[in-house]
Each structure stands twice: as structure tokens, then as C-alpha cells.
Amino acid sequence: MPWVLRGLRNGIVTSNYPRRADAYAEGFRGAVAVHPSARDLGPDVPAVCPTGAITVDSTEVRLDRGRCILCGACVQAFPGTFGWEAGSETAALARGALIVPEDITETDRGLQQLRDALAQRVRRLRRSVHIRHVDAGSDGTEEWEIHALTKPTYDVHRLGIFFTASPRHADILMVTGAGAHGMLAPLQRTRLAMPNPVVVIAVGTDAISGGLIGSTYATAGGVLDALPVDVMVPGAPPPPFAILHAILLALGRLPAAGNGSGAHT
């Protein structure tokens, strides 16, 4: 009976995202931004980043969110150049789209072609989809965030999204971890065992670039070279709303105002 009383007292706690904006998702400190009027261009700026996510030339500072672990060292050391950006819609369809300021080589036309091709491929997956998650050398933090998606606050089941233990029943392959060498072959076999069409989502900075671990004797520096990835979610770890945004982006189920996958695709 206590759970009944608690439910009556708390009311509905499940988010209405994506049908309605969620204040927590929009206010979350989800990414590091480079100020347009960046003042620090010295050679000591990249050295502050433990993953090598920052590059500097004579005129511009660039930050690779695919390598950023959100430690905040750059924001603390150079507040005139870096700052926190609120929001959870950080997933991207292209690796270059994770570099800020935006890489001019990632044209709007090219990104639109990626969106159109993905939409064509997943048009049969709109109503109900199943996800197979594979840990390819994770430290466990992304797993906690993925697990939270099934809890009442997010409740992905309300959107027809379910997790499955069998790749034979899965539509989406969700990968975490820095790409442990011993897991690359099982990861590829899992992908081959899934019926087409298949969507692959790399969750977390580790899966995108290796993160703080990088490329070592034990890890491949992410999973992007091991199999084709459709959507990348930066963060160490990314919050549940960011992961949910990536899933909906892959399925083309974001509202019209947000189907550009946030600010970075």
C-alpha cells in the first residue's frame, strides 16, 4: 500500500518528452561550447584537455565533442573561451558535426542527405523497436544512464521502445565502451545477426573516440572503425535524455522543430 499512497502524493512523474519540452532536459549542462569571441589562442590551451579534444590555430579554437569528457577543465582555466551549454539534444549523425565551431566541410546538404537516407532505411521501424545493447569495454557509467530509460521518469516503453537480449529480435544496436579488442569480433557478429534494417548508435565519448582511455594495447579508441555507426551521442556519460534523443533522431520521431538532431547535426 505505501506505493499507492506515494503515487497519489507524487502524481505523474513521467516526462512528456518529446511531445513536450522537458525543463530538466533543456537545463542540463550537456556540452562545452566555444565562445564566438574566444580570446585565448595560445599553445597552452590544448594542453588543459586530458583527451586532446581542443585544437588551436592562429585564428580559431576548435573543440571536438566526440573526445570531450565534460571534465570542465577548459571552462575553469579559460572562461573567456569556453563555457557550458545547456541542453540534452547533443547527438549527431556525422562525426564532423561534433566539432565546434561547426566544421564548414559538414554542409547542410550533406547532413540532410544523411537524414534522408536514414529515414528511408528506418521507415518500417516507427511503431515498435527493440534495442540490443553491447558493452564493448565500458566503465559502467553509460550502462546506468541506459538503465534509467526504463524507469518511470523516462519510461521509453511508452514510446514503443524496448530492450531485448537477442540480436535476432533487435532493430537498434546500442554500443558503449572504448572498443576493447576482445569485444570487436563479438560486436560485429551481433550486428550481422540482426535483421535489416539496422541502426547503430554509439553511446558515450568512449564509444566515439576512446575518451580518456583512447587507443591502447587493450582498446581500439572507440567503435567507429569496427562497424558503421549511424548516430553518435557524446558525453561521459551522456544523460538519459541525450540517449533518448539519439534513439528518436535515428527513428525520425522528433518533432518538426527538433528533427535536425539538436544544434550539432
Secondary structure by P-SEA (a helix, b strand, c coil): caaaaaaaaaccccccccccccccccccccbbbbbccccccccccccccccccccccccccccccccccccccccccccccbbbbbcccccccccccccccccccccaaaaaaaaaaaaaaacccccbbbbbbbbccccaaaaaaaaacccccccccccccccccccccccbbbbbccccccaaaaaaaaaaaccccbbbbbccccccccccccccccccccccccccccbbbbcccccaaaaaaaaaaaacccccccccccccc
